[in-house]
């Protein structure tokens, strides 16, 4: 599939291919109206990765520009900056990394004067796996499911959501600044989009003593969110993340979101 689109779009490989469980990616060079530009070719394996129309709807404001797309394949501008939000967090600038993520989210959540992109997934449907997992495992997952139910009975501030906003999905695009990639394409309460910040960039940071309590304050202020409701979204999201891992039989990976949920519960 990569070779097919290299030929179709006149692309030149510019690095090693990357294969994940959900997509194949290849750094390329693309000859466009502004000359030869670095770009990233992505061929999705999963429906949730086929987000070319959504990325185009954002129009490069808060997200990478889409140069062209066709079905499973998308060609987008490539991040060539040297910055890393994970590196900021590990270098003592966790607050700054969180504020950058909030600023990017604000751009993505801003209304556009055009029809919504197709196939957005309602947030309550995104949480469909949490209830059966909660019934099976109980404990923290049951409390997370109850928190999610409470949130969905009183939805607030619906927007187009990125759906997977974290340190690894907001990259340094040099002169264009920090921009998002790899959205899931959801629609629902904007507070949800900030929850994954607290499970990232890794377990050492996410579960460090006092980290979640501090970042809840930083994010609530930067994103103009109610602190108590943000904690609820962290609990609900972390429960959902743990449910996905447990459904896959990956109990080791479920430990991080379960721990984050428990920390948030203690603060709520």
Buried (B, 14 or more C-beta within 10 A) or exposed (E): EBEEBBEEBEBEBBEEEEEEEEBBBBBBBBEBEEEEBBBBBBBBBEEBBBBBBBBBBBEBEBBBBBBBBEEBBBBBBBBBBEBBBBBBBBEEBBBBBBBBBBBBBBBBBEEEEEEEBEEBBEBEEBBEEBBEBBEEBEEBBBBBBBBBBEBBEEEEEEBBBBBBBBBBBBBBBEEBBBBBBBBBBBBBBBBBBBBBBBBBBBBEBBBEEEBBEEBBEBBBEBBEBEBEBBBBBBBBBBBBBBBBBBEEEEEEBBBBBBBBBBBBBEEB
